[in-house]
Amino acid sequence: MAKTILIVDDMPDVAEMLQVTLSPLGHNILIAHHGETAIELAMATPPDLVILDYNLRGSEITGEQVCVILHNQMPSLPIIVISGV
């Protein structure tokens, strides 16, 4: 069964690498490069998993804030936090 995975990373290359890795496994991939977009996508199309960059740049909302907001809205949603720093 295909799962929907939301990838949140401000670096398009990282998001694309994760998409290229996970798509062939049959997963549906959503990508957001900003925290605000991530929250909008998650509310519109609830994912089964979020892969979240902790150090989002160029966004009004930090990775930590995205994590808290999503956890408050969807307490059972698994969130994997990553960081390139």
Residue pairs with C-beta under 8 A, 6 or more apart in sequence:
2 26
2 27
2 28
3 27
3 28
3 47
3 48
3 49
4 27
4 28
4 29
4 30
4 45
4 46
4 47
4 48
4 49
5 22
5 27
5 28
5 29
5 30
5 47
5 48
5 49
5 50
5 51
6 30
6 31
6 32
6 38
6 41
6 42
6 47
6 49
6 50
6 51
7 15
7 18
7 19
7 29
7 30
7 31
7 32
7 50
7 51
8 15
8 31
8 32
8 33
8 35
8 38
8 50
8 51
8 52
8 53
8 56
8 63
8 66
9 15
9 18
9 31
9 33
9 51
9 52
9 53
9 56
9 82
10 33
10 34
10 53
10 55
10 56
10 57
10 58
10 59
11 53
11 84
12 33
14 53
14 84
15 31
15 33
18 29
18 51
19 29
19 31
22 29
23 29
30 41
30 45
30 47
32 38
32 40
32 41
33 58
34 56
34 58
34 59
34 60
34 61
35 56
35 59
35 60
35 61
35 62
35 63
35 65
35 66
36 59
36 60
36 61
38 50
38 52
38 66
38 70
39 61
39 66
39 69
39 70
41 47
42 50
42 70
42 73
42 74
42 77
43 73
46 74
46 77
47 77
48 77
48 78
49 77
49 78
49 79
49 80
50 70
50 77
50 78
50 79
50 80
51 79
51 80
51 82
52 63
52 66
52 67
52 79
52 80
52 81
52 82
53 63
53 81
53 82
53 83
53 84
54 63
54 64
54 67
54 81
54 82
54 83
55 63
55 83
55 84
55 85
56 62
56 63
56 66
61 69
63 81
63 83
67 79
67 81
70 77
70 79
71 77
71 79
